[in-house]
């Protein structure tokens, strides 16, 4: 006969719940911030390229 005691023990174990919640909160904050930083850096690079190109043009 199969007993369900080991399965109940696994289901009722909450030892890693706090760590998992903090990891999910960190992922929910860190991943969007990473993409925002990447987009801002790309915009900054594009602006720098435009400014340096405009400064190197000869006077008309």
N, C-alpha and C positions, 0 to 999 in steps of 0.2 A: 504494500500500500504506500502511496506517495503522500508524504506529509508536506504541509505548506509552511511549516515553521521557518525554514531558511528564507523563503520568499518574503514572509512577513518581516523578518529581521532586516532584509535589504530595503524593503519599501519604507520602513519606519526609521531608517538610519538618516539622521540629519547632520552628520559631522562635517560635510563639505559644503553645506548650503550657503553659508555666509561668504565663503571664498568664491563660490560660483556667482553669487549675486554681485560682488564687487568686480569680478572679471567682466560680467555683462555690462555693468554701469561704465566701467573703464572703456570697454569696446564701443559702447554707444556714444561716448564723448570723444574718444581718441580717433576713431576712424573718420568721422565727419571733419574733425579739426585737421587731420592729415590732408584730406582732399582740399579743404579750404586753403591751407598753407601752400599746397602745390599750385593751385590756381592763382593765388596772389603772387607767388614767385614767378610764374610764367608771365603774368601781366607786367610785373616789374622788369623782367628781362626784355619784353617787347617794347616797353616804354624807353628803357635805356638804349636799345638798338635804334629806335626812332630818333632820340635826342642826339646820339653820337653821329648818326647819318646826317641830320640837319646841320650840325656844327661843322662837319667836314665839307659841306658844299661850298664851292667858291662864291664870292660875291658876284652879283649880276652886273 
